[in-house]
Amino acid sequence: MNTDGHLFNGRIRYRQPAAGFRSGIEPVLLAASAMARPGEHVLEAGTGAGAALLCLSARVGGVSAIGVECDPAMAALAADNALANGFGGMSIVAGRIESATFDRLFDHAIANPPYHPANGTGSPLAARENAKRGSEASIAAWIGRLALALRDRGSLTLIVPAGMVPACLTALAGFHCPCTVLYPLWPKANRPAKLVLVRGIKNARTPMRLSPGMVLHHPDGSFTDAAEAILRDGSALDLDGQGIR
């Protein structure tokens, strides 16, 4: 069973499963951070029901986006969501990113990869278990495939738990897509960051920067103005400090 909802304060129609894996704020933040411009090509691994690519397509008119999703039911749902919103530049491939093939190189790649450790407590819901269970080896495989699909100087942006950052940095460097910026997402001021946006640039020679990041919530739990601008209004998130695209 699926539920009907929306993103960007009603601008995007969004259907997702009633149970199992449901989208949080991660794909919206990921989409906001993508460097894409009109006419460019974007690849997403693990697209789920399509939240990130829907948000990106709404923010950047004329972008061409391909999402790869291993769950056939979720892939079909993502395709339906693209159709329901009239995003003709968004297409979905049902399959695993590790073995997917493409007939072009991409300007940008994004992913919110599986991050629950292999020895962690499993979910009784198979769909959620499959979507979230990961390992350092699987993260490296995802990064390797996405890096291979990028053009020279193309960007690869991930949103991951803070504890996964070292594995991501190692994999990005190993696949010639070194990290250029780490952007912490602080749940509240003076709290440890649980999520981090990590960007690599293929064949870059730019030194890595640690950004001040963004605070997501006020002490009362409500979203900060900066977070609201992204989650509700569809604003971009400028990781690199070079101006909003």
PAZAPA-4460 file (N, C-alpha, C; in steps of 0.05 Angstrom, whole numbers, plus 32768, in hexadecimal, padded with zeros to 4 digits):
% residues 245
    n_x    n_y    n_z   ca_x   ca_y   ca_z    c_x    c_y    c_z   seq   type   mol
   8011   7FE8   8000   8000   8000   8000   8012   8019   8000     1      M     A
   800A   802D   7FF0   8018   8046   7FEF   8008   805D   7FFA     2      N     A
   8016   8072   8002   8008   808A   800C   800F   80A1   7FFA     3      T     A
   7FFC   80B3   7FF7   8000   80CC   7FE7   8008   80E2   7FF9     4      D     A
   801D   80F0   7FF1   8027   8107   8000   8032   811C   7FEE     5      G     A
   8044   812C   7FF8   8050   8141   7FE8   806B   8149   7FF3     6      H     A
   8079   8157   7FE2   8093   8163   7FE9   8092   8181   7FE1     7      L     A
   80A5   8190   7FED   80A6   81AD   7FE7   808C   81BB   7FEC     8      F     A
   8080   81B5   8003   8068   81C2   800C   8051   81C0   7FF7     9      N     A
   804F   81A8   7FEB   8039   81A3   7FD9   803F   81A6   7FBB    10      G     A
   8057   81B0   7FB5   805E   81B4   7F99   8063   819A   7F8A    11      R     A
   806B   8185   7F98   8071   816B   7F8C   805E   8156   7F98    12      I     A
   8051   8148   7F87   8041   8131   7F8F   8054   811A   7F94    13      R     A
   8050   810C   7FAB   8064   80F7   7FB2   8056   80DF   7FBF    14      Y     A
   8055   80C9   7FB1   804A   80B0   7FBB   8060   809E   7FC4    15      R     A
   805D   8092   7FDC   8072   8080   7FE6   8064   806A   7FF6    16      Q     A
   8072   8054   7FFD   8066   803E   800B   805C   8047   8027    17      P     A
   8046   803C   802F   803B   8042   804A   804C   8037   8060    18      A     A
   805A   8021   805A   806B   8014   806D   8086   800D   8060    19      A     A
   809A   8005   806F   80B4   7FFF   8064   80C5   8018   8062    20      G     A
   80D3   801B   804C   80E5   8032   8048   80D5   804A   8040    21      F     A
   80D6   805F   8050   80C9   8078   804A   80DE   808F   804B    22      R     A
   80DA   80A2   803A   80EE   80B8   8038   80EE   80CA   8050    23      S     A
   8106   80D3   8058   8109   80E7   806C   8112   8101   805F    24      G     A
   8121   8111   806D   812B   812A   8062   8144   8126   8051    25      I     A
   8151   810F   8054   816A   810A   8046   8169   810F   8028    26      E     A
   8155   8103   8019   8155   8107   7FFC   8150   8124   7FF4    27      P     A
   8141   8133   8004   813B   814F   7FFE   8155   815F   8001    28      V     A
   8164   815A   8016   817D   8168   801A   8191   8161   8005    29      L     A
   8192   8147   7FFE   81A4   813E   7FE9   819E   814C   7FCE    30      L     A
   8184   814D   7FC7   817D   815A   7FAE   8184   8178   7FAE    31      A     A
   8181   8184   7FC5   8187   81A1   7FC7   81A5   81A6   7FC3    32      A     A
   81B5   8193   7FCA   81D2   8197   7FC8   81DE   8190   7FAD    33      S     A
   81CE   8183   7F9C   81D8   817B   7F81   81DF   8194   7F71    34      A     A
   81F5   8193   7F63   81FF   81AA   7F55   81F3   81AE   7F39    35      M     A
   81DF   819F   7F32   81D4   819E   7F17   81C9   81B9   7F0D    36      A     A
   81CD   81BD   7EF3   81C2   81D4   7EE5   81AF   81CA   7ECF    37      R     A
   819E   81DC   7EC4   818D   81D3   7EAF   819D   81C7   7E98    38      P     A
   8193   81B0   7E8D   81A0   81A3   7E77   81B4   818E   7E7F    39      G     A
   81BC   818E   7E99   81D0   817A   7EA2   81C3   8160   7EA9    40      E     A
   81D4   814B   7EAC   81CB   8130   7EB0   81D3   8126   7ECC    41      H     A
   81C0   811B   7EDB   81C5   8113   7EF7   81BD   80F5   7EFA    42      V     A
   81CE   80E7   7F09   81C9   80CB   7F0F   81C5   80C8   7F2D    43      L     A
   81B0   80B9   7F35   81AD   80B3   7F51   81AD   8095   7F55    44      E     A
   81BB   808B   7F6A   81BB   806F   7F72   81A8   806C   7F89    45      A     A
   8197   8057   7F89   8185   8052   7F9F   816F   8067   7FA1    46      G     A
   8161   806C   7F8B   814F   8082   7F89   8135   807E   7F99    47      T     A
   812F   8066   7FA2   8116   8061   7FB1   80FE   8069   7FA1    48      G     A
   80EB   8077   7FAE   80D3   8081   7FA0   80D8   809B   7F91    49      A     A
   80F1   80A4   7F90   80F8   80BB   7F7F   80F9   80D6   7F8C    50      G     A
   80F9   80D8   7FA7   80F7   80F2   7FB4   810D   8105   7FAC    51      A     A
   8126   80FC   7FAB   813C   810E   7FA5   813A   8118   7F89    52      A     A
   8135   8107   7F75   8134   810F   7F59   811B   8120   7F54    53      L     A
   8106   811B   7F62   80EE   812C   7F60   80F5   8149   7F69    54      L     A
   8102   814B   7F80   8109   8165   7F8A   811D   8173   7F78    55      C     A
   8130   8164   7F6E   8144   8170   7F5C   8136   817A   7F42    56      L     A
   8124   816A   7F37   8116   8171   7F1E   8105   818A   7F22    57      S     A
   80F9   818C   7F3A   80E9   81A4   7F40   80FA   81BD   7F43    58      A     A
   8112   81BA   7F4E   8123   81D1   7F53   8132   81DA   7F3A    59      R     A
   813B   81C7   7F29   814B   81CD   7F12   813C   81C4   7EF9    60      V     A
   812F   81D7   7EEC   8121   81D1   7ED3   8133   81C9   7EBD    61      G     A
   812B   81B4   7EAE   813B   81AB   7E98   8151   8198   7E9F    62      G     A
   8153   818F   7EB8   8167   817B   7EBF   815E   8160   7EB5    63      V     A
   8172   814F   7EAE   816C   8134   7EA6   8177   8121   7EBB    64      S     A
   8165   8110   7EC7   816D   8101   7EDE   8165   80E3   7EDA    65      A     A
   8177   80D2   7EE2   8172   80B5   7EE2   8176   80AB   7EFE    66      I     A
   8162   809C   7F08   8164   8090   7F22   8165   8072   7F1F    67      G     A
   8177   8065   7F2F   817A   8048   7F2F   816F   803D   7F49    68      V     A
   815D   802A   7F48   8150   801F   7F60   814E   8000   7F5D    69      E     A
   8158   7FF1   7F71   8159   7FD4   7F6F   813E   7FC7   7F75    70      C     A
   812D   7FD5   7F84   8112   7FCA   7F8A   80FF   7FD0   7F73    71      D     A
   80F5   7FBC   7F65   80E4   7FC2   7F4D   80CB   7FD2   7F54    72      P     A
   80BF   7FCC   7F6C   80A7   7FDA   7F74   80AD   7FF8   7F79    73      A     A
   80C3   7FFD   7F86   80CB   8019   7F8C   80D3   8027   7F72    74      M     A
   80E0   8019   7F60   80E7   8025   7F46   80CE   802D   7F37    75      A     A
   80BA   801C   7F37   80A1   8022   7F29   8093   803A   7F36    76      A     A
   8094   803B   7F51   8088   8052   7F5F   8096   806C   7F59    77      L     A
   80B1   806B   7F57   80C0   8083   7F50   80B9   808D   7F34    78      A     A
   80B6   807A   7F21   80AF   8081   7F06   8093   808D   7F05    79      A     A
   8080   8082   7F15   8065   808D   7F17   8066   80AA   7F22    80      D     A
   8077   80AE   7F37   8079   80C8   7F43   8084   80DD   7F2F    81      N     A
   8097   80D5   7F1F   80A2   80E7   7F0A   808C   80EE   7EF6    82      A     A
   807C   80DA   7EEE   8067   80DF   7EDB   8051   80F1   7EE7    83      L     A
   804A   80EC   7F00   8035   80FC   7F0D   803C   8119   7F10    84      A     A
   8056   811F   7F11   805F   813B   7F14   8067   8147   7EF9    85      N     A
   8065   8138   7EE4   806C   8142   7ECA   808A   8147   7EC5    86      G     A
   809A   8137   7ED3   80B7   813A   7ED0   80C1   8127   7EBA    87      F     A
   80BF   812F   7EA1   80C7   811E   7E8B   80E5   8119   7E89    88      G     A
   80F5   8129   7E96   8112   8125   7E96   811C   8112   7EAA    89      G     A
   810A   8106   7EBA   8111   80F3   7ECF   8109   80D7   7EC7    90      M     A
   811C   80C5   7EC7   8116   80A9   7EC1   8122   8096   7ED6    91      S     A
   8117   807E   7ED8   811E   806C   7EED   8127   8051   7EE0    92      I     A
   813D   8047   7EEB   8147   802D   7EE2   8144   8019   7EFA    93      V     A
   8137   8003   7EF5   8134   7FEE   7F0A   814C   7FDC   7F09    94      A     A
   815C   7FDC   7F1D   8175   7FCC   7F1E   8187   7FD5   7F33    95      G     A
   819E   7FC8   7F35   81B2   7FCF   7F49   81C7   7FE3   7F3D    96      R     A
   81CF   7FF7   7F4C   81E1   800A   7F42   81FC   7FFD   7F3B    97      I     A
   8204   7FE9   7F4A   821E   7FDC   7F46   8220   7FD0   7F2A    98      E     A
   820A   7FC7   7F1E   820B   7FBA   7F04   81FD   7FCA   7EEE    99      S     A
   81F2   7FE2   7EF5   81E4   7FF2   7EE1   81F8   7FFC   7ECC   100      A     A
   81EE   7FFE   7EB3   81FE   8009   7E9E   81F0   8021   7E91   101      T     A
   81FF   8034   7E87   81F4   804C   7E7C   8202   8053   7E62   102      F     A
   81F4   8061   7E50   81FF   8068   7E36   820B   8084   7E35   103      D     A
   820F   8090   7E4D   821B   80AA   7E4E   8229   80AE   7E69   104      R     A
   8239   80C3   7E6B   8244   80CC   7E84   8232   80E1   7E90   105      L     A
   8233   80E5   7EAA   8221   80F7   7EB8   8231   810F   7EC3   106      F     A
   8223   8125   7EC5   8230   813D   7ED1   8231   813B   7EF0   107      D     A
   821D   812E   7EFB   821B   812C   7F18   820F   8111   7F20   108      H     A
   8217   8108   7F38   820B   80EF   7F43   8205   80F5   7F60   109      A     A
   81EF   80E9   7F6A   81E7   80EC   7F86   81DE   80D2   7F92   110      I     A
   81E0   80CF   7FAC   81D6   80B7   7FB9   81D3   80BB   7FD7   111      A     A
   81BF   80AE   7FE2   81BB   80AA   7FFF   81BE   808C   8004   112      N     A
   81D7   8082   8006   81DC   8065   8005   81D2   8057   801E   113      P     A
   81CE   803C   801C   81C7   802C   8034   81DD   802F   8049   114      P     A
   81D6   8033   8062   81EA   8039   8076   81E7   8028   8090   115      Y     A
   81D1   8019   8094   81D0   8009   80AC   81E5   7FF3   80AB   116      H     A
   81F5   7FF0   80C0   820A   7FDC   80C0   8200   7FC0   80BD   117      P     A
   8210   7FAE   80B2   8208   7F93   80AD   8201   7F84   80C6   118      A     A
   820E   7F8B   80DD   8209   7F7D   80F6   81F5   7F8B   8107   119      N     A
   81E7   7F9F   80FD   81D3   7FAD   810C   81B8   7F9E   810D   120      G     A
   81A6   7FA8   811E   818C   7F9C   8120   817C   7F9F   8106   121      T     A
   8172   7F89   80FC   8163   7F8A   80E3   8147   7F94   80E6   122      G     A
   813C   7F9F   80D0   8120   7FA8   80D0   810E   7F90   80C9   123      S     A
   80F7   7F8E   80D6   80E4   7F78   80CE   80D7   7F7D   80B3   124      P     A
   80DA   7F95   80A8   80CF   7F9C   808E   80E4   7F98   8079   125      L     A
   80E0   7F86   8066   80F4   7F7F   8053   80FD   7F97   8042   126      A     A
   80EA   7FA7   8039   80F0   7FBE   8028   8103   7FD1   8036   127      A     A
   80FD   7FD7   8050   810E   7FE9   805F   812A   7FDD   8063   128      R     A
   812A   7FC3   8069   8144   7FB5   806E   8155   7FB6   8055   129      E     A
   8149   7FB1   803E   8159   7FB1   8025   8162   7FCD   801E   130      N     A
   8152   7FE1   8024   815A   7FFD   801D   8170   8008   802F   131      A     A
   8171   7FFE   8048   8183   800B   805B   819C   7FFB   8063   132      K     A
   819C   7FE1   805F   81B3   7FD0   8067   81CA   7FD4   8054   133      R     A
   81E1   7FDD   805F   81F8   7FE2   804F   8212   7FD9   805C   134      G     A
   8228   7FE0   8050   8243   7FD9   805B   8257   7FEB   804D   135      S     A
   8270   7FEB   8058   8284   7FFB   804B   828A   7FF1   802E   136      E     A
   8287   7FD7   802A   828C   7FCC   8010   8276   7FD5   7FFC   137      A     A
   825D   7FD5   8005   8247   7FDE   7FF4   8249   7FFC   7FEE   138      S     A
   8251   800B   8002   8255   8028   7FFD   826B   802D   7FE8   139      I     A
   8281   801E   7FEB   8296   8021   7FD7   828D   8019   7FBB   140      A     A
   827D   8004   7FBA   8273   7FFC   7F9F   8261   8011   7F93   141      A     A
   8250   801D   7FA3   823E   8032   7F99   824F   804A   7F8F   142      W     A
   8262   8053   7FA0   8272   806A   7F99   8282   8064   7F80   143      I     A
   828D   804B   7F7E   829C   8044   7F66   828C   8046   7F4D   144      G     A
   8273   803B   7F4E   8263   803B   7F36   825A   8058   7F2E   145      R     A
   8253   8068   7F42   824B   8083   7F3D   8262   8094   7F32   146      L     A
   827A   8090   7F3E   8292   809F   7F34   8298   8097   7F17   147      A     A
   8296   807E   7F11   829B   8075   7EF5   8288   8081   7EE1   148      L     A
   826F   8087   7EEA   825B   8092   7ED8   825D   80B0   7ED5   149      A     A
   8270   80BD   7EE3   8272   80DA   7EE1   8286   80E3   7ECC   150      L     A
   8280   80FA   7EC0   8293   8107   7EAE   82A9   8113   7EBF   151      R     A
   82BF   811B   7EB3   82D5   8128   7EC1   82CB   8142   7ECE   152      D     A
   82D1   8145   7EE7   82C9   815C   7EF8   82AB   815B   7EFF   153      R     A
   829E   8144   7EFA   8283   8141   7F03   8282   813E   7F21   154      G     A
   826B   8143   7F2D   8269   8142   7F4B   825A   8129   7F54   155      S     A
   8262   811F   7F6B   8255   8108   7F78   824E   8111   7F95   156      L     A
   8235   8113   7F9B   822C   811D   7FB5   821C   8107   7FC4   157      T     A
   8224   8102   7FDD   8218   80EE   7FEE   820D   80FB   8007   158      L     A
   81F8   80F0   8012   81EF   80F7   802D   81F1   80DD   803E   159      I     A
   8201   80DE   8053   8208   80C6   8062   8209   80CC   8080   160      V     A
   8207   80B8   8091   820C   80BC   80AE   8229   80C4   80B3   161      P     A
   822E   80D3   80C8   8249   80DC   80CD   825D   80C6   80CF   162      A     A
   8254   80AF   80DA   8266   8098   80DE   826F   808C   80C4   163      G     A
   8261   8091   80AE   8268   8086   8094   827B   8097   8084   164      M     A
   8281   80AF   808E   8291   80C2   807F   82AD   80B6   8079   165      V     A
   82BB   80AA   808C   82D6   809F   8085   82D5   808B   806E   166      P     A
   82C2   8079   806D   82C0   8066   8058   82BB   8074   803D   167      A     A
   82AA   8089   803E   82A4   8098   8025   82BD   80A6   801B   168      C     A
   82CC   80B3   802D   82E4   80C1   8025   82F8   80AE   8018   169      L     A
   82FB   8096   8023   830E   8083   8018   8305   807A   7FFD   170      T     A
   82EB   8074   7FFA   82E1   806A   7FE0   82E2   8080   7FCB   171      A     A
   82DB   8099   7FD2   82DC   80AF   7FBF   82F9   80B3   7FB5   172      L     A
   830C   80B3   7FC7   8328   80B6   7FBE   8331   809F   7FAC   173      A     A
   8328   8086   7FB4   8330   806F   7FA4   8325   806E   7F88   174      G     A
   830E   807B   7F84   8302   807C   7F6A   8306   8097   7F5C   175      F     A
   831B   80A5   7F63   8323   80BE   7F55   830D   80D3   7F56   176      H     A
   82FF   80D4   7F6C   82EA   80E8   7F70   82ED   80F4   7F8C   177      C     A
   8304   8100   7F92   830A   8108   7FAD   82F6   811C   7FB9   178      P     A
   82F2   811A   7FD3   82DF   812B   7FE1   82EA   8148   7FE0   179      C     A
   82D8   815B   7FD9   82DF   8177   7FD9   82D1   8186   7FF0   180      T     A
   82BB   817B   7FFB   82AE   8189   8011   829E   8175   8022   181      V     A
   82A0   8179   803C   828F   816B   804F   827C   8180   805B   182      L     A
   8262   817A   805C   824E   818E   8065   823D   8181   807A   183      Y     A
   8243   8186   8094   8234   8179   80AA   8218   8185   80AC   184      P     A
   8205   8174   80B3   81EA   817C   80B8   81E4   8178   80D6   185      L     A
   81E4   818E   80E4   81E1   818D   8102   81C4   818B   8109   186      W     A
   81BB   8177   8118   819F   8175   811F   8195   818D   812F   187      P     A
   81A5   8197   8141   81A0   81AF   8150   81BB   81BC   8156   188      K     A
   81BC   81D5   815D   81D5   81E3   8164   81E2   81D4   817B   189      A     A
   81FC   81D2   8179   820D   81C5   818E   8207   81A7   8192   190      N     A
   81FC   819B   817E   81F8   817E   817E   8209   8171   8169   191      R     A
   8213   8159   816D   8223   814B   8159   8213   8147   813F   192      P     A
   8220   814A   8129   8214   8145   810F   820F   8127   810B   193      A     A
   81F6   8120   8104   81F0   8104   80FD   81F3   80FF   80DF   194      K     A
   81ED   8113   80CF   81EF   8110   80B2   8203   8123   80A7   195      L     A
   8210   811B   8091   8224   812C   8084   8220   8129   8066   196      V     A
   8221   8140   8058   8222   8140   803B   823F   813F   8032   197      L     A
   8246   812D   8021   8261   8128   8018   8262   812C   7FF9   198      V     A
   8273   813E   7FF0   8275   8142   7FD3   8291   813B   7FC9   199      R     A
   8292   812C   7FB4   82AB   8127   7FA6   82A9   8131   7F89   200      G     A
   82C0   8139   7F7E   82C1   8142   7F63   82D5   8130   7F54   201      I     A
   82CC   8125   7F3D   82DD   8113   7F2E   82F6   8120   7F24   202      K     A
   830D   8114   7F2C   8327   811E   7F23   832D   813A   7F2D   203      N     A
   8321   8141   7F44   8326   815C   7F4F   8341   815D   7F5D   204      A     A
   834C   8175   7F5E   8364   817A   7F6E   835F   818E   7F84   205      R     A
   8346   8194   7F89   833E   81A8   7F9D   8341   819B   7FB9   206      T     A
   834E   81A9   7FCC   8350   819F   7FE7   8334   819C   7FF4   207      P     A
   8330   8189   8005   8317   8185   8013   8312   819B   8027   208      M     A
   82F9   81A5   8028   82F1   81B9   803C   82DC   81AD   804F   209      R     A
   82DE   81B5   8068   82C9   81AE   807B   82B7   81C7   807F   210      L     A
   829F   81C5   8075   828C   81DB   8075   8281   81DF   8091   211      S     A
   8278   81F8   8098   826A   81FC   80B1   8250   81EC   80B3   212      P     A
   8245   81E5   809C   822C   81D5   809B   8213   81E5   80A2   213      G     A
   81FE   81D6   80A9   81E4   81E3   80AE   81D7   81D6   80C6   214      M     A
   81CA   81E7   80D7   81BA   81DD   80ED   819D   81D9   80E3   215      V     A
   8192   81C1   80E8   8178   81BA   80DD   8161   81C3   80EF   216      L     A
   8164   81C2   8109   814E   81C6   811B   8154   81DB   8131   217      H     A
   813F   81EA   8138   8141   81FC   814F   813F   81EA   8169   218      H     A
   8145   81F6   8180   8143   81E6   8199   8127   81D9   819D   219      P     A
   8112   81E6   8193   80F7   81DB   8197   80F0   81C5   8183   220      D     A
   8103   81BE   8171   80FF   81A9   815D   80F5   81B3   8142   221      G     A
   80ED   81CB   8140   80E3   81D6   8126   80FC   81DA   8114   222      S     A
   80F7   81DA   80FA   810D   81DE   80E7   8117   81FB   80E8   223      F     A
   8130   81FE   80E4   813C   8219   80E1   8133   8225   80C6   224      T     A
   8137   823F   80C3   812F   824C   80AA   813F   8241   8093   225      D     A
   8158   823B   8097   8169   8230   8081   815E   8214   8079   226      A     A
   8157   8204   808C   814C   81EA   8085   8131   81EC   8078   227      A     A
   8120   81FE   8082   8105   8202   8076   8108   820A   8059   228      E     A
   811B   821C   8053   811E   8225   8038   8123   820E   8024   229      A     A
   8131   81FA   802E   8137   81E2   801D   8120   81CF   801D   230      I     A
   8116   81C7   8034   8103   81B2   8037   80E7   81BA   802D   231      L     A
   80DF   81D3   8032   80C4   81DC   802B   80C4   81EC   8011   232      R     A
   80D9   81FD   800D   80D8   820F   7FF6   80E8   8206   7FDE   233      D     A
   80F8   81F1   7FE2   8108   81E7   7FCB   8121   81F6   7FC4   234      G     A
   812C   8204   7FD7   8145   8213   7FD2   815C   8200   7FCF   235      S     A
   8172   820A   7FC3   818A   81FA   7FBF   819B   81FC   7FD9   236      A     A
   81AD   81E9   7FDC   81BF   81E8   7FF2   81DB   81EA   7FE7   237      L     A
   81E9   8201   7FED   8203   8207   7FE1   8219   81FB   7FF2   238      D     A
   8222   81E3   7FEB   8237   81D7   7FFA   8252   81E4   7FF7   239      L     A
   8257   81EE   7FDF   8272   81F8   7FD8   8276   8215   7FDD   240      D     A
   8262   8224   7FE5   8265   8240   7FEA   826B   8251   7FD2   241      G     A
   8261   8247   7FBB   8266   8255   7FA1   824D   8261   7F95   242      Q     A
   8238   8264   7FA6   821F   826F   7F9D   820B   825A   7F97   243      G     A
   81F2   8260   7F9C   81DC   824D   7F97   81D8   8249   7F7A   244      I     A
   81D6   8230   7F72   81D2   8229   7F55   81B5   8226   7F4F   245      R     A
***
